[in-house]
């Protein structure tokens, strides 16, 4: 029993500490291991044995559901990214979705890839404009939109072509808060620019808000565990998005 409890205590510690996603994922894995060990321990009580048999079946069903749903979600993510890569986007208004900042004001590697994709497109389409969407997080000195504007201006994109939406703190708000600005600029659709792992969720949310959108995918940085982290996290974000878009629409901005 102590063997089963030790990973559970580690999981609880991770949850209380409010750790990073990787640590939280490790905590969940430890909790699952603790449950697995508890269910397969040789309990002496016949009642506990019967309970464990039922719980084992439930455990196996949950594991199967998770495995199948994870595989389907990742397939859809990769399919959406591949489909976007094959298409030739043709839009005059870009919507660049924000991400985190380094040292409070420098775009992260993930965000830099989004900005580079936007810059390449805008240089090839000089008539295009971009809405830069991202608010100011708790550890950020400026809004993500401002940092994005500075990055693009430093790489030759005229400031007059860039419009900032600096209040959003999620993908839902990115699109909801940017939509009035896009329409005010006179555009009926947008080219959403984000990383490949994020394209599927962004397209689902844009459809919910009635924004016709094309997709432009930026590569995910190939740095240590960054790709795995984002693709795993996106599975849970998609699950949350499905719930919000289908069951709890009233909680959306």
N, C-alpha and C positions, 0 to 999 in steps of 0.2 A: 504493500500500500504506500509506503514511503517513496518507493521508486516512482509510482504513478503521480504522487503529489508534488514532487520536486519540479517537474516541468510545468505543472499548473501554477506553482508559485512564481516561477520565472515569467510565465505568461501574464500573471496578474501584475507583477512588477513592471513589465513593459507597458501594460495598459495604463497604469497609474502614472508612469513617468511621462506619458504623452510622447513617445519616441517617434522616430522617423518611420517611414513606410516599411523599409526593410526590417527594422527591428520589430515593428508591429506584426509583419508577416511571420517572422521567426517566432514571435509569441503565440500567434495562432497555431502555427505548426506544432509548437510544444504542447499547447492545450489539446490539440487533436491526438498527439502521442500519449498524453496523460490519460485521455478518455479511452484510447485503444488498449493501453496497459491495464486500466481498471476493468475493462470489459472482459479481458482474457485471463485475468488472474484466477487461480484455482480456489474460488470461494468454497468454504466448508458448508455454509447454509444452503439448503436446497431451494429456499425462497430466493436468495440472492442469485443462485445459478439460473433459475427460471427468468428472473429479471434481466440478467446478463445476456441470456439467449435472445430475448426480445430486443434488447438494446443493440446487440451485435447486428441483427438483421436491419434495424433502423440505421445503424452506422454504415453498413454496406450500401444501403439504398442511397443515403446522403452522399456517400463517396462516389457512387456511380453517377448520380445527378450532377454533382460538381464536375466530374471528369468530362461528361458529355457536353454540358453547357459551356465549360471552358473551351473545349475543342471547337464548338460551333461559333462561339464569340470570336475566338482568334481567327477562324477561317473567314468570318465576315469582315473583320478588321483588315486582314491581308487582302481580301478580294476588293474591298473598297479602295484601298491604297493602290493596288495594281490597276484597277479600272481608271482611277484618276490620273495615273502616270501615262496611260495609253492615250488619253484624250488631249486634244489641243484646246485649252481654255480660250475663250474670247469674251471678255467682259471689260467694261470701262471703269468699274468700281471694285476695288479690293476691300475685303474686310480681314484685317490681320489680327488674329486672336493673341492676346497677351499671355505671358508666362512669368516665372519668377525673375528676380534681379539679383546679381552678385553685388556684394558690398553696398547694397542699398540703392544703386543707380546704374549698374552695368547689366545689360541683358544677359541672361544665362545662355549656356550653349544651346539649349533647346530653343529658346527665343531667337537667338542669333541665326539659327538655321531657317526659322520662319521668315525673319527679316531679309535674309539673303535671297530666299525664293521670291519674296515680294519685290526686292530691288531689281533682280534679274528681269522679272516680268515688266516692271514699270519702265525700265530702260528700253525694253523691246517694244513697249506700247506707250509712247510719249503722251498720248491723250488720256491715259488712265490716271485715276486718283485713288487714294487709299484712306480708309477709316481705320485708325489704330485704336484698338480697344483693350483697355486694362487699367484698373484702378491702383490704388496704393495699398500695399500689404503692410502688416505690422512691423516688418523689419526692412521696409523700403523707405528711402528718403524722398523719392519722387514717385509720381504715378508711372505705371508701366508704359502708358501711352506716351508720356513725355520722353522717357528713355528710348522708346522705339523711334520717336520722331528725331531725336538727336542722332541716333545711330544711322538712320536713313539719310539725313541731311549731310552727315559727315562722309557719306558715300555717293554724293552727287545727286540725290533726289531733291528737287526744289521743295522748299517748305510750303509753298502755295498749293502743292498737290496733296498735302497731308492734313488730315482732319483727326482730331483727338476726341476720344470718348474715355474719360478718366474716372468713371465711377464704378465700373463693374468689378466683381470679385469672383466670378465663376463663368463657365461657358454659357450658362443660361442667360446671365446678365450681359455678357459680351454681345450676344445676338439681340436680346430684347432691348437693351439700351442703345445699340448702334442702329437698329432698324429705323427709328424716326429720323436720324441724321442722314442715313442713306436715301430715304425718301425725300427729305428736304433738299438734298443735292440733285434730285431729279432722276434717280436711278430706280428701276423696278426690280433689279436683281443684283447679286454681288458674287464675287469670286472669293470664297473663303480660303484663307491661307493659314495652314496649321501643319503640325507634324503628321506623318503618315499614320501613326497609331491613333491619332485623335480625329481623323477625318470622318469615320463612321458616326461617332457621337455628335460631332458638329453638324453633320448633314441631317441627322434625326431631329436635333433641336431647332435648326433653321426651318425645317419643314413644319414643325409645330407652330412656329411663330409666323408662318406664311411668307417666308423669305425665299423666293426661288434662288438657288445657289449652285454655282459650279464649284469645283474643288481643286485646289492646288496644294499638293503635298510636299512638305519639306522633310528631308531625311532626319531620322533620330540619331543624335550623336553616338558614335561608337566608342564610348568611354566607359571602361570597367563594366559595371552592372547596370548602367543607365538604360539600355534598350530593354533588358529583361524586367527591370523595375517598372518602366512605363507600360509595357504590354500587360504585365500581371495586374497592375493597378487599374488599367483601363477595363479589365474584365469586371471588376467591382463597380467602377464608375458607370459602365453600361447597364449593369443590373439596377443601380440606383436610378439611372435615366429612364429605364423602362417603367419602373414603379411611378416615378414622378409624372411621366408623360401619359401614362395610361390610368393610374389610380388616384394620384394626388395632384392633379393639375392646378388646383386652387392654391397650392403652396409655391407655385412658380411665379417669378417676377412678371 
